[in-house]
Amino acid sequence: MEVRNLVMKKNVEFLKALADETRLKILQFLGDKEMCQCDIIPAMDKSQSTISQHLQILTNAGVLEYRKEGQRSLYKLKDERIRKIIELVSSISSDSLLEISKLAKSIGR
């Protein structure tokens, strides 16, 4: 497979991993910290198996790093730029919502 196609495929996998509300909440919860899965699960208000699946998707896509420490499974962002991507998307979304709100107000007058 051509390098360009491999990069595109990896980009799609990466963006799909981010395109889920629960996974974004996990990333926000982690912030810049390394955390145990046992701390992530109660904060997400989802079952252990559901959170495990989401963590595996994020890890497989290269969003999170994973390591074992005894019985504990620890996760952290693989790259600081990921948080910047999420912040950028949030900023764009906020701007878009503000624009829609202004448009709705101008139509309502």
FENKAQUI-V68111 format. One record per helix or strand of 2 or more residues. SS is the DSSP state (alpha for helix, beta for strand). FROM is the first residue (numbers start at 1). LEN is the number of residues. If there is no record, write none. Layout:
ss=<SS:SS>
from=<FROM:FROM>
len=<LEN:LEN>
This chain:
ss=<alpha:alpha:beta:alpha:alpha:beta:beta:alpha>
from=<3:21:35:37:48:64:72:81>
len=<16:10:2:8:13:6:6:28>
